[in-house]
């Protein structure tokens, strides 16, 4: 099933954001800090927990769009016999 134009734009945006989140997480791990103070001004970035939560949320949404694009359901039913 083809995605609408809006969904296609959203998918591209999600991919871009996920790449940015991954880069930020890697940068925080390498530099070891998410807070900085310069000339009395403080800068605070997202914590690793917040970035991880955002990544999971956006990754889940992207998976749903990719599943829709492939024509399959996001979740497959589990059939159980008793």
Backbone as JSON, one array per atom type, in Angstrom:
{
  "sequence": "XXXXXXXXXXXXXXXXXXXXXXXXXXXXXXXXXXXXXXXXXXXXXXXXXXXXXXXXXXXXXXXXXXXXXXXXXXXXXXXXXX",
  "N": [[0.85, -1.17, 0.0], [0.58, 2.14, -0.87], [1.99, 5.06, 0.61], [0.53, 8.12, 1.76], [1.2, 11.51, 0.67], [1.72, 13.11, 2.87], [2.33, 11.17, 4.81], [4.62, 10.1, 3.68], [6.37, 12.28, 3.84], [6.46, 12.5, 6.61], [7.68, 10.07, 7.25], [10.25, 10.43, 6.13], [11.09, 12.56, 7.71], [11.08, 11.35, 10.25], [13.14, 9.46, 9.9], [15.3, 11.2, 9.62], [15.29, 12.5, 12.13], [15.73, 10.31, 13.84], [18.33, 9.63, 13.09], [19.64, 11.93, 13.98], [19.15, 11.77, 16.74], [20.53, 9.41, 17.35], [23.13, 10.27, 16.75], [23.42, 12.28, 18.68], [23.22, 10.79, 21.05], [25.51, 9.2, 20.79], [27.41, 11.24, 20.85], [27.03, 12.27, 23.44], [27.83, 10.08, 24.95], [30.48, 9.87, 24.19], [31.53, 12.39, 24.93], [30.69, 12.63, 27.51], [29.01, 14.39, 28.82], [26.09, 16.41, 29.4], [25.46, 18.86, 30.23], [26.38, 22.3, 30.34], [28.21, 25.22, 31.15], [28.8, 28.51, 30.26], [30.27, 31.59, 30.58], [28.47, 32.27, 32.66], [26.06, 31.46, 31.65], [23.83, 28.8, 31.24], [23.58, 25.66, 29.62], [21.53, 23.03, 28.89], [21.18, 19.8, 27.8], [19.09, 17.2, 26.36], [18.63, 14.41, 28.51], [20.2, 11.14, 28.58], [18.26, 9.23, 29.07], [15.9, 10.53, 28.32], [16.43, 10.94, 25.6], [16.56, 8.28, 24.78], [13.92, 7.45, 25.25], [12.56, 9.11, 23.42], [13.7, 8.13, 21.07], [12.73, 5.49, 21.0], [9.98, 5.97, 20.77], [9.77, 7.38, 18.29], [10.95, 5.48, 16.59], [9.15, 3.39, 16.77], [6.91, 4.56, 15.55], [7.95, 4.93, 12.98], [8.37, 2.28, 12.2], [5.71, 1.46, 12.01], [4.82, 3.0, 9.82], [6.49, 1.98, 7.82], [5.61, -0.67, 7.77], [3.0, -0.3, 6.9], [3.53, 0.74, 4.38], [4.66, -1.47, 3.18], [2.48, -3.05, 3.05], [1.61, -4.71, 5.05], [0.26, -5.67, 8.24], [0.89, -3.79, 11.21], [1.03, -5.1, 13.63], [1.05, -8.53, 14.14], [-1.48, -10.99, 14.38], [-1.78, -13.24, 17.13], [-2.39, -16.53, 17.29], [-4.04, -18.85, 19.29], [-4.54, -22.09, 20.48], [-6.69, -24.07, 22.39]],
  "CA": [[0.0, 0.0, 0.0], [1.37, 3.37, -0.96], [1.77, 6.06, 1.65], [0.12, 9.44, 1.29], [2.31, 12.46, 0.63], [2.0, 13.51, 4.25], [2.98, 10.06, 5.49], [5.96, 10.0, 3.11], [7.16, 13.36, 4.46], [6.65, 12.14, 8.02], [8.66, 8.98, 7.29], [11.57, 11.03, 5.89], [11.41, 13.35, 8.9], [11.4, 10.41, 11.33], [14.47, 8.92, 9.65], [16.25, 12.27, 9.9], [15.31, 12.7, 13.57], [16.37, 9.15, 14.46], [19.77, 9.77, 12.86], [20.11, 13.0, 14.86], [19.12, 11.25, 18.11], [21.66, 8.47, 17.46], [24.37, 11.06, 16.8], [23.46, 12.97, 19.97], [23.53, 9.79, 22.07], [26.93, 8.86, 20.63], [28.18, 12.39, 21.3], [26.97, 12.34, 24.91], [28.63, 9.0, 25.51], [31.9, 10.18, 23.94], [31.96, 13.57, 25.69], [30.39, 12.39, 28.92], [28.27, 15.47, 29.47], [24.93, 17.0, 28.74], [25.29, 20.19, 30.81], [27.53, 23.15, 30.1], [28.05, 26.61, 31.57], [29.76, 29.41, 29.64], [30.02, 32.99, 30.95], [27.29, 32.38, 33.51], [24.86, 30.92, 30.98], [23.8, 27.35, 31.33], [22.95, 24.92, 28.53], [21.24, 21.66, 29.31], [20.66, 18.99, 26.71], [18.28, 16.07, 26.79], [19.38, 13.34, 29.18], [20.21, 9.91, 27.8], [16.96, 8.56, 29.25], [14.93, 11.24, 27.48], [16.75, 10.63, 24.21], [16.18, 6.89, 24.54], [12.46, 7.41, 25.16], [12.19, 9.71, 22.13], [14.1, 7.21, 20.01], [11.78, 4.37, 20.97], [8.7, 6.48, 20.28], [9.87, 7.66, 16.86], [11.24, 4.24, 15.91], [7.89, 2.66, 16.7], [6.09, 5.21, 14.54], [8.57, 4.65, 11.68], [8.06, 0.88, 11.89], [4.32, 1.41, 11.58], [4.73, 3.53, 8.45], [7.15, 1.03, 6.93], [4.72, -1.82, 7.65], [1.88, 0.12, 6.06], [4.05, 0.87, 3.03], [4.88, -2.83, 2.69], [1.18, -3.7, 2.92], [1.34, -5.68, 6.11], [-0.2, -5.09, 9.5], [1.98, -3.47, 12.14], [1.06, -6.18, 14.6], [0.5, -9.78, 13.63], [-2.28, -11.66, 15.4], [-1.26, -14.48, 17.7], [-3.49, -17.48, 17.4], [-3.8, -19.81, 20.36], [-5.5, -23.18, 20.5], [-6.81, -24.74, 23.69]],
  "C": [[0.9, 1.24, 0.0], [0.99, 4.33, 0.17], [1.29, 7.35, 1.01], [1.34, 10.35, 1.29], [2.72, 12.89, 2.04], [2.74, 12.42, 5.0], [4.41, 9.87, 4.97], [6.88, 11.06, 3.7], [7.45, 13.04, 5.92], [7.71, 11.05, 8.16], [10.07, 9.53, 7.09], [12.02, 11.84, 7.1], [11.82, 12.44, 10.06], [12.79, 9.82, 11.14], [15.55, 9.95, 9.98], [16.4, 12.48, 11.41], [16.0, 11.53, 14.28], [17.89, 9.19, 14.26], [20.36, 10.83, 13.79], [20.15, 12.53, 16.31], [20.29, 10.29, 18.33], [22.98, 9.22, 17.56], [24.52, 11.76, 18.14], [23.8, 11.99, 21.09], [25.0, 9.42, 22.0], [27.81, 10.01, 21.11], [28.18, 12.53, 22.81], [27.82, 11.26, 25.54], [30.12, 9.32, 25.36], [32.38, 11.35, 24.8], [31.67, 13.45, 27.18], [29.6, 13.49, 29.58], [27.1, 15.96, 28.67], [24.62, 18.37, 29.31], [26.57, 21.0, 30.58], [27.22, 24.56, 30.58], [29.18, 27.44, 30.97], [29.35, 30.83, 29.98], [28.71, 33.16, 31.75], [26.0, 31.9, 32.87], [24.94, 29.41, 30.95], [23.05, 26.75, 30.15], [22.75, 23.5, 29.0], [20.6, 20.93, 28.15], [19.77, 17.91, 27.27], [19.18, 15.05, 27.49], [19.34, 12.1, 28.29], [18.89, 9.17, 27.9], [15.89, 9.2, 28.37], [15.17, 10.96, 26.0], [16.34, 9.2, 23.85], [14.66, 6.75, 24.4], [11.97, 7.99, 23.84], [12.53, 8.77, 20.98], [13.13, 6.05, 19.89], [10.44, 4.8, 20.38], [8.73, 6.69, 18.77], [10.16, 6.4, 16.05], [9.98, 3.4, 15.75], [6.98, 3.24, 15.62], [6.63, 4.92, 13.14], [8.28, 3.21, 11.26], [6.63, 0.72, 11.41], [4.14, 1.91, 10.16], [5.37, 2.58, 7.45], [6.28, -0.22, 6.73], [3.54, -1.48, 6.75], [2.32, 0.21, 4.6], [4.26, -0.5, 2.39], [3.58, -3.62, 2.55], [0.9, -4.75, 3.96], [0.91, -4.95, 7.37], [0.99, -4.84, 10.4], [2.14, -4.59, 13.16], [0.41, -7.4, 13.99], [-0.31, -10.45, 14.73], [-1.6, -12.95, 15.87], [-2.44, -15.41, 17.92], [-3.1, -18.56, 18.41], [-4.92, -20.84, 20.32], [-5.51, -23.81, 21.88], [-7.42, -26.08, 23.53]]
}
